[in-house]
Amino acid sequence: MYSIITELAAETKSIRSMMAGFQAKVEEAEQWIRAVEDRLKTVLDRDQELTLCYCHAASELLCTYLHGIRRNPQTHGFLSVDG
């Protein structure tokens, strides 16, 4: 009976050791996932800023172009001089 208890105690200790190692790996993986998520957020935020900059620049170019059409429609080919 004593040997069975000793065996079970050793097995329990081994399992606890494996679980501690597993827990450490889980924590390491969670840290890695958080780091990847933070990096993705940074990239997405930067991409969003770039997209907004591109949209703003395109809007400015379009406004400038439309303003040019209003000022001088003949040079833009929308309205002919003949009417």
N, C-alpha and C positions, 0 to 999 in steps of 0.2 A: 504494500500500500504506500509506504514511504517513497519508494522509487517512482511510483506513478505520480505522486504529488510533486516530487522533484522534477520529473520530466515535464509535467504541466507548467510548473513555475518557469523552467528554462524556455519552454515553448512560448509562454506568455511574454517573457522578457524579449525573446527574439521577435515576436510579433510587434511588441511595443516599439522596439528599435526600428523595425521596418516601417511602421506607421509614422514614426518621427521623421525618418528619411523621406517618406512619401509626402508628409506634411511640408517639409522644407522644399521639396520639388514643386508642390502645389503653390506655395507662397512665391517661389521664384518665378513660376509661370504667370501668376497673377501680376507680379511686378512687371514682367515683360509685356504682358497684355496691356497694362496701364500705360507703359511707355509707348507702345505702338499706337494706342488710342490718342495719346497726347500729341504724338507726331502727326497722325492723320488730321487731328483738329487743326494743328498749325498749318499744314498744307492746305486743307480745305478753306481755312480762314484767308490764307494768302491768295488762293485761287479765286475766292469770292471777291476779295479786294481787287484783284486784277480784272475779273469779269466786270465789276462795277466801273473800273477805270476805262476798260474798253467800251462799255456801253456809253459812258459819259463822253468819251472821245468821239464815238460814232455819232452820238446825238449832236455834239458841237459841229462836226463836219457837215451833217445833214442840215442843221440850221444855217450854217454859213452858205452852203450850196443853195438852199431855198431862198435865202436873203439875196444871193446873187441873181437868182432867177427873177425875183421881184424887181430888182433894180435894173436888170438888163436881160430880158427874156430872149432876145434874138441870139445872143451868144450861146445860149444853152439848148437851142433847138426845139424848145417846146412851142413857142409861138413864132410864126414866120412874120417877116416884115410886111408881107403882102396881106396878112390877116388870116 
